[in-house]
């Protein structure tokens, strides 16, 4: 009880007071990545990755993984992002 009184006396904000909501910051990298995923070459590598994931996921015992397809997709997307990212940064 003493602690609660000290909080009130010290001017601590009550839980009932509304706090100002901060504006959510939008990472330009994420928006550029989304746009680049729709580019023809990225779509092709993403389809290969999804096919691989489906194939590997359908098997119960396999040593295959989709590392190569993942790296191909990330490389294609990052190549596109590299050309567009700094145009959107202020």
Backbone torsions as a table, in degrees:
resi	resn	phi	psi	omega
1	UNK	NA	-39.7	-179.9
2	UNK	-64.3	-40.4	179.7
3	UNK	-60.9	-43.1	179.3
4	UNK	-62.6	-40.4	178.7
5	UNK	-64.7	-40.4	178.3
6	UNK	-63.2	-39.3	179.2
7	UNK	-63.1	-42.0	-179.6
8	UNK	-68.1	-41.5	-179.0
9	UNK	-69.0	-31.2	-178.3
10	UNK	-81.8	-1.7	176.6
11	UNK	80.6	24.1	177.0
12	UNK	-66.8	140.5	-179.2
13	UNK	-67.9	141.5	176.1
14	UNK	-75.2	155.3	179.0
15	UNK	-66.7	-23.9	-176.4
16	UNK	-74.8	-22.2	-179.5
17	UNK	-68.3	140.3	179.6
18	UNK	-81.0	133.9	176.7
19	UNK	-91.6	148.9	177.8
20	UNK	-69.4	132.1	179.3
21	UNK	-83.8	130.7	178.3
22	UNK	-83.1	146.6	178.3
23	UNK	-71.3	133.6	179.1
24	UNK	-70.1	129.8	178.3
25	UNK	-80.3	138.3	178.9
26	UNK	-105.3	123.0	179.3
27	UNK	-76.1	118.5	-179.4
28	UNK	-63.0	-27.1	179.1
29	UNK	-62.4	-42.7	-179.1
30	UNK	-64.5	-42.1	-179.4
31	UNK	-68.2	-37.7	177.9
32	UNK	-68.2	-38.3	177.2
33	UNK	-60.9	-43.0	179.4
34	UNK	-61.1	-42.6	178.9
35	UNK	-65.7	-40.2	-178.2
36	UNK	-69.1	-26.7	178.2
37	UNK	-66.8	-17.1	179.4
38	UNK	-92.1	-1.9	178.1
39	UNK	-73.4	146.7	-172.7
40	UNK	-50.8	-49.6	-176.8
41	UNK	-65.5	-37.8	178.7
42	UNK	-68.8	-37.8	178.0
43	UNK	-61.6	-41.6	-179.9
44	UNK	-63.2	-46.9	-178.9
45	UNK	-70.2	-31.7	177.2
46	UNK	-67.9	-38.6	176.9
47	UNK	-63.2	-41.1	177.9
48	UNK	-63.3	-39.6	177.9
49	UNK	-64.2	-45.8	-179.8
50	UNK	-65.2	-38.0	176.2
51	UNK	-62.9	-42.7	178.4
52	UNK	-63.3	-45.0	179.9
53	UNK	-61.9	-38.4	177.8
54	UNK	-66.0	-44.6	-179.4
55	UNK	-63.3	-47.1	-178.7
56	UNK	-68.6	-38.8	-179.9
57	UNK	-67.9	-24.2	-178.7
58	UNK	-82.1	-13.3	-179.9
59	UNK	-100.3	141.0	-179.3
60	UNK	-85.4	-36.1	-179.8
61	UNK	-128.1	104.8	178.5
62	UNK	-148.3	148.3	176.2
63	UNK	-95.6	-6.0	-178.6
64	UNK	-71.6	140.6	171.1
65	UNK	-132.8	174.1	-174.2
66	UNK	-108.3	32.0	-177.6
67	UNK	-61.5	-46.1	-179.0
68	UNK	-61.9	-44.7	180.0
69	UNK	-65.5	-38.1	177.7
70	UNK	-63.7	-46.6	179.5
71	UNK	-64.1	-37.1	177.5
72	UNK	-63.1	-43.6	179.4
73	UNK	-65.3	-47.2	-179.5
74	UNK	-63.5	-36.8	177.8
75	UNK	-64.5	-45.6	-179.5
76	UNK	-63.8	-43.7	-179.5
77	UNK	-66.7	-44.9	-179.1
78	UNK	-67.5	-31.4	176.0
79	UNK	-63.5	-43.1	177.2
80	UNK	-65.7	-44.1	-178.6
81	UNK	-61.7	-39.9	-177.2
82	UNK	-59.1	-33.5	-178.7
83	UNK	-81.5	-21.3	-174.1
84	UNK	-108.5	-22.6	-169.8
85	UNK	-62.6	-48.1	-172.6
86	UNK	-75.1	-11.0	173.7
87	UNK	-75.9	-24.0	-177.9
88	UNK	-96.2	-9.1	179.6
89	UNK	-85.9	134.2	-178.4
90	UNK	-90.1	NA	NA
